[in-house]
Amino acid sequence: EVQLVQSGAEVKKTGESLKISCKASGYSFRSYWIGWLRQTPGQGLEWMGTAYLDDSDNRYSPSFRGHVTMSVDESTTTAFLQWNNLKASDTAMYYCARGTSSWFFFDYWGQGTPVTVSS
Amino acid sequence: QSVLTQPPSTSATPGQRVTISCSGSSSNIGSNSVIWFQQFPGTAPKFLIYTNDKRPSGVPDRFSGSKSGTSASLAINGLQSDDEAVYYCAAWDGSLNGPVFGGGTTLTVL
């Protein structure tokens, strides 16, 4: 059974760092990339970027480039999303989801990690 | 402001047919296939339709998708109360080199 299991809810202060995870199982991890998405009531679903086994292949949406870092650990089949300087506007639900191509993506999703950032 | 345009809401009674539109541009829907997702409150989106009109296993054939030019539609036949959810369209965008989404359509079953 394909599963993407995300780390738990986080409550942070502005300026703090955070790293959330997405543990994949039940499929060939090398055959799929991991996308990260943000969901907020006001902005809906937004693609943040895509993480590949080789970090140099990672793609970031212009809206998030420079503010987050994505990585993958093949040995533990886990993907990570990291912030070094959280802002209140980062308060949202974050999802990981897998994909293989521009025509087949996000067929399985993690359960979501709620992040709350306050001052 | 979402890249793909969907109506914010729609409603219908059980048994009826409902369609949800999704409008994009030449860089996304016009040149790539469309995916539809269904999301219930408090849960992650679910993969509903891919490559414009294909259903993953387990998705009832009451759900169908179509695409023409830079627009796409999701149709639900024989509407049921548990179809009440938010529906999102998505497509790869060649300018962004990543997927873009519609703002979501809330379906209410009256």
Contacts between the chains, C-beta under 8 A, distances in Angstrom:
chain1	res1	chain2	res2	distance
A	35	B	99	7.4
A	43	B	2	7.9
A	44	B	2	5.5
A	44	B	88	7.4
A	44	B	101	6.2
A	44	B	102	7.7
A	44	B	103	4.8
A	44	B	104	5.4
A	45	B	45	7.1
A	45	B	88	5.9
A	45	B	90	7.7
A	45	B	101	4.5
A	45	B	104	7.3
A	46	B	101	7.0
A	47	B	96	7.9
A	47	B	98	4.9
A	47	B	99	4.9
A	47	B	100	7.1
A	47	B	101	7.2
A	49	B	98	7.3
A	50	B	98	6.6
A	59	B	97	6.0
A	59	B	98	6.0
A	61	B	96	6.8
A	61	B	98	5.8
A	62	B	96	7.7
A	95	B	44	5.8
A	95	B	45	7.6
A	97	B	44	7.9
A	102	B	32	5.9
A	102	B	92	3.8
A	103	B	32	6.6
A	103	B	33	4.7
A	103	B	50	7.5
A	103	B	51	5.8
A	103	B	92	7.0
A	104	B	50	6.0
A	104	B	51	7.3
A	105	B	35	6.9
A	105	B	90	8.0
A	105	B	92	7.6
A	105	B	99	6.1
A	106	B	35	6.9
A	106	B	37	7.2
A	106	B	45	7.4
A	106	B	47	6.4
A	106	B	90	7.3
A	106	B	99	7.4
A	107	B	47	4.4
A	107	B	50	7.3
A	107	B	56	6.7
A	108	B	47	7.3
A	109	B	44	4.0
A	109	B	45	6.0
A	109	B	46	7.7
A	109	B	47	8.0
A	110	B	44	6.6
A	111	B	43	7.8
A	111	B	44	5.8
A	112	B	44	5.5
